[in-house]
Amino acid sequence: MKAIVAGEVIAEADKADLISIEGNWYFPPQSVREGVLTDSPTPYTCPWKGVCQYYTVTVGGQELPDRAWAYPEPYPTAIERVGKDFSGYVAFWKEVEVVD
């Protein structure tokens, strides 16, 4: 699967390596292109997943704030609920299209 912004692939991995949570595909951290994500200061804590890290996605000089996120240290109960350790896996939204 691929995450694409403005025709550029910013993440790519086999579907078997992704994790689906609440309708979002989470990519392994090593599958995200280097230099595309920068930490965002936007705070959020999911009641069941834990503290979220948002990212600004930068492609072709265009900055898209909070278009990606991850849970660096999800709650142990969240990992149990999902059935896989998704620590650091990255999900995308809005202008970032995820395709098979």
N, C-alpha and C positions, 0 to 999 in steps of 0.2 A: 504494500500500500504506500501511497505517497501523500505528503502534505505539500500543497502548491499555493504560491502567492504570485499573482501577476505573471503566470507562466513559468515561474522558477520553482524547482523542487527544493524544499527546505528540510524535508525529512523523508526517509524511505526505509522500509523494512518489510519483511515477509509478514503476511497477515497473522501467521501463527505466533509471531513474536510480539504482536500488539495485544493490548488488554482493553476490552470494552467495559466501560463503567458508565451507567446511566446515559447510554446513547452516545457517548464520546469515545473515540479511539485514542488510547494512550500509547505513544511511541517510546521505545527504549531510548534512554538519553543518548547513547552512542550513535543512534540513527539520525539525529538532528544535525544539520550542517553547522559546522563551526562558525561562530561569529554572527549568527542570525538572531540569537536571543540575548537580551540584556535584562537584568533584574529590574522589576518594577517595584515601586514603593507601596503599591496598593495592598492593603491588609485584608485578609480574609481567613477565617477558620471555619471549615465545614464541621457540622456537629458530629458526623460519623467518620469522616476521613482524616481530619486533623488540620494542621496549619498549612495553608496553601502559599506557594510562591508564584506570583504572576510574573510574566515576562513581556517586554516590548519586542515585537518581531520587526526586524529591519531588513528590507529587501530593496535593492536598487535605490538607496537613499531615502526610501519611504519608511517612516516609523509608524507602526501600528501598535499603540499601547494596549496592554492587557489582552492580547490575542492568543496568548499561550499561558499554560499554567501547569504546575506539578505539585506533588506532595513529597517533599524531600524525606520526611519521616512520618509516614502515615501511622495512625493508631494501630496497634496490633490487632484490635478487633476488626478494623477495616480490612486488613490483609486477610484475616480469616473469612470475612464476609465475601470478599472478591474471589478468594481462592488462590490468589497469586500475590507475590510481593511486587507492588507497583511503585516502590520508592524511587523518586526521581523521574518517573515516566512522564512524558510531556503530551498534553492535549491541546488542541487548537480550536478556534471558532471564528465566526464572521468571515472576513476576507480570505481566510486560509481554508482552502478546499481540500478535503480528505477524500481521495479516490482509491478504488481498488486496482 
